[in-house]
Amino acid sequence: MPQGDNIVQPQILLAVADEERRLIYEAFIKNERVICHTVSSLRDVANQAARQPYNAIFLDMPLIVKASRYEKSLVEDALHALPNVRLNITAKTRKIRMLVSWDAREAGVATPEEQLKYCCELAPKVAPICSRVPLNLNAVLSCSPDMTNTERTVCIDFSPGGCFLFCVNDEIALQTTVWIRLVALSDQTPIVSTVCWKREWGMTSEIPGVGVRFDVMTPQQQAEILSLCRGKQKK
């Protein structure tokens, strides 16, 4: 790691609930002269990653396994914005083992040590603020502004700025402009949206679909969507 008076020390956001495992992970990260901020839930990951820049997020696998679908949805934006790695600890040797890394294949790294070194060379980022709620709304999706060749779908979670839609359409790619009609809204004007990320069918055990950002909508739609999200958050 480069040294010097003007070098900002890398910072890793660590998510782990178990105390013994926390000590092992923190010792590993701090041994490389990296600042480690530790949280104990995925909700805290989303909140903390939106407050200050981090080089990467390290996640303890048991924490992810035990988390609810809603908790996982809260952290998805942060995990797509920042490099991240999922870690586990071998029971017999108590050594750290890397299970999944979204950047590992492209970076050519294979071990936790290599992943940490790789992350420390990247510019720190702040994740987008997450205000998702588990709100299921029927929707109609199209790649055309005139809403031809539509497909019926459903929102899995929702926020005032976008949503995650069930989708297995191979023709819909990242950065594609799509038009969405939300059946629950009184204003049925198609909402112009951009596909920000995609979860392919069969790649994971999670629901396949696309995460979209709402780009153009009417004031009435904005008010209705905000009201729906606030109502769900109060429950």
C-alpha positions in Angstrom: 0.0 0.0 0.0 1.4 3.4 -0.9 2.7 5.5 2.0 3.0 9.3 2.3 1.7 12.3 4.2 -1.1 13.0 1.7 -2.3 9.4 1.4 -5.8 8.8 2.8 -5.9 5.6 4.7 -8.3 3.0 3.1 -11.5 2.2 4.9 -13.4 -1.0 4.9 -17.0 -1.4 6.1 -17.3 -4.8 7.8 -20.6 -6.5 8.6 -20.6 -9.3 11.1 -22.9 -10.1 14.1 -20.9 -12.8 15.9 -18.3 -11.5 18.4 -15.7 -14.1 17.9 -15.8 -13.8 14.1 -15.7 -10.1 14.3 -12.4 -10.2 16.2 -10.9 -12.5 13.5 -12.0 -10.3 10.7 -10.9 -7.0 12.3 -7.5 -8.4 13.1 -7.0 -9.4 9.5 -8.1 -6.0 8.1 -6.3 -3.9 10.6 -3.1 -5.9 10.1 -2.9 -4.3 6.6 -3.1 -0.8 8.2 -6.6 -0.3 7.0 -9.3 1.4 9.0 -12.2 -1.0 9.8 -15.7 0.2 10.6 -17.9 -2.7 11.9 -21.7 -3.0 11.9 -23.8 -5.9 12.9 -26.7 -5.9 10.4 -27.4 -5.3 6.7 -29.6 -2.4 7.5 -26.6 -0.8 9.2 -24.5 -1.5 6.1 -27.0 0.5 4.0 -27.1 3.4 6.4 -23.4 3.6 7.1 -22.3 3.2 3.4 -24.5 6.2 2.5 -22.9 8.4 5.2 -19.2 8.2 4.2 -17.0 6.8 1.5 -15.6 3.3 1.8 -13.2 1.4 -0.4 -15.2 -1.8 0.0 -17.7 -3.7 2.0 -16.8 -7.1 3.6 -19.7 -9.3 4.6 -19.8 -12.3 6.9 -21.7 -15.0 5.1 -23.8 -16.2 8.1 -25.1 -12.7 8.5 -26.4 -12.8 4.9 -27.9 -16.2 5.2 -29.9 -15.3 8.3 -31.1 -11.9 6.9 -34.6 -11.5 5.7 -35.4 -10.8 2.0 -36.3 -7.2 3.1 -32.9 -6.7 4.8 -31.1 -8.0 1.7 -33.1 -5.6 -0.5 -31.9 -2.7 1.7 -28.3 -3.4 1.0 -28.5 -4.2 -2.7 -27.8 -0.6 -3.9 -24.7 -0.3 -1.7 -23.4 -3.7 -2.9 -23.8 -2.6 -6.5 -22.1 0.7 -5.9 -19.1 -0.5 -3.9 -16.7 -3.4 -4.3 -17.7 -6.1 -1.9 -16.6 -9.6 -0.8 -18.4 -12.3 1.2 -16.3 -14.0 3.8 -16.5 -17.1 6.0 -14.2 -18.8 8.5 -13.1 -22.4 8.3 -14.2 -24.2 11.4 -11.0 -26.2 12.0 -8.3 -23.8 11.1 -10.2 -20.5 11.9 -8.8 -19.1 8.7 -10.7 -16.6 6.6 -12.1 -17.9 3.3 -13.5 -15.8 0.5 -16.8 -17.2 -0.9 -18.1 -14.6 -3.3 -16.7 -11.4 -4.7 -18.5 -9.3 -7.4 -15.2 -7.8 -8.5 -12.8 -10.8 -8.0 -13.2 -12.3 -11.4 -12.4 -9.1 -13.3 -9.6 -8.2 -10.9 -8.0 -11.6 -11.0 -7.8 -12.0 -7.2 -8.3 -15.3 -5.4 -7.7 -14.8 -1.7 -9.0 -12.4 1.0 -5.6 -10.9 1.2 -5.5 -10.1 -2.5 -9.1 -8.8 -2.4 -8.2 -6.4 0.4 -5.2 -5.2 -1.4 -7.2 -4.7 -4.6 -9.9 -2.8 -2.8 -7.4 -0.5 -1.1 -6.2 0.7 -4.5 -9.7 1.8 -5.5 -11.2 5.2 -4.9 -13.6 5.2 -2.0 -17.3 5.7 -2.8 -20.5 6.7 -1.0 -23.4 4.4 -1.6 -26.8 5.8 -2.6 -29.2 6.4 0.2 -31.6 3.5 0.5 -35.3 4.1 1.3 -36.6 0.8 -0.1 -39.8 -0.8 1.2 -41.1 -4.3 0.5 -44.0 -3.1 -1.6 -45.5 -5.4 -4.3 -47.2 -3.5 -7.1 -48.5 -4.9 -10.3 -46.8 -3.3 -13.3 -46.6 -3.3 -17.1 -43.1 -3.1 -18.6 -42.2 -2.1 -22.2 -39.1 -1.1 -24.1 -41.2 1.2 -26.3 -42.6 4.7 -25.3 -45.9 3.7 -27.0 -46.1 0.7 -24.7 -46.1 -1.9 -27.4 -44.8 -5.5 -26.8 -45.6 -5.1 -23.1 -45.0 -7.7 -20.4 -46.8 -8.1 -17.1 -44.6 -8.0 -14.0 -44.6 -7.0 -10.4 -42.4 -4.8 -8.2 -40.6 -6.7 -5.5 -39.5 -3.6 -3.5 -40.0 0.0 -4.0 -38.6 3.5 -3.3 -39.6 7.1 -4.4 -36.7 7.0 -6.9 -37.0 3.5 -8.4 -37.9 -0.1 -7.9 -36.9 -3.7 -8.5 -39.0 -5.6 -11.0 -39.3 -9.3 -11.7 -38.0 -9.8 -15.2 -36.5 -12.6 -17.2 -36.3 -10.8 -20.5 -32.8 -11.2 -22.0 -33.3 -8.3 -24.4 -33.4 -5.8 -21.5 -29.8 -4.8 -20.8 -28.1 -2.4 -18.4 -28.7 1.3 -19.2 -31.7 0.4 -21.3 -34.5 2.9 -21.2 -37.8 1.3 -20.3 -41.4 2.5 -19.7 -43.3 1.3 -16.7 -47.0 1.6 -16.0 -47.9 1.0 -12.3 -51.4 -0.4 -12.1 -52.0 0.9 -8.6 -51.5 4.5 -9.5 -54.5 6.7 -10.6 -52.2 8.3 -13.2 -51.4 5.6 -15.7 -48.9 7.6 -17.7 -45.9 5.3 -18.4 -42.9 6.2 -16.2 -39.7 6.7 -18.1 -37.0 4.6 -16.3 -33.4 3.4 -16.7 -32.2 -0.1 -16.0 -29.4 0.4 -13.4 -28.6 -3.2 -12.6 -29.8 -6.7 -13.5 -30.0 -10.1 -11.8 -30.0 -12.8 -14.4 -32.3 -15.8 -14.2 -30.5 -18.9 -12.8 -27.4 -17.0 -11.6 -28.4 -17.0 -8.0 -31.1 -18.3 -5.7 -32.6 -14.7 -5.6 -35.5 -13.5 -7.6 -34.4 -12.5 -11.2 -35.2 -9.0 -12.3 -34.0 -5.5 -13.0 -33.4 -2.5 -10.7 -34.7 0.7 -12.4 -34.4 4.4 -11.7 -37.4 6.5 -12.3 -36.3 9.3 -14.7 -39.5 11.1 -15.8 -42.9 11.0 -14.0 -45.8 13.3 -13.4 -46.2 15.3 -10.1 -49.3 13.3 -9.3 -47.3 10.0 -9.7 -44.5 11.4 -7.5 -47.0 12.2 -4.8 -48.7 8.9 -5.0 -45.5 6.9 -4.9 -44.2 8.9 -1.9 -47.5 8.3 -0.1 -47.3 4.6 -0.8 -43.7 4.3 0.5 -44.4 6.3 3.6 -47.5 4.3 4.4 -45.6 1.0 4.1 -42.7 2.4 6.3 -45.1 3.1 9.1 -46.5 -0.4 9.3 
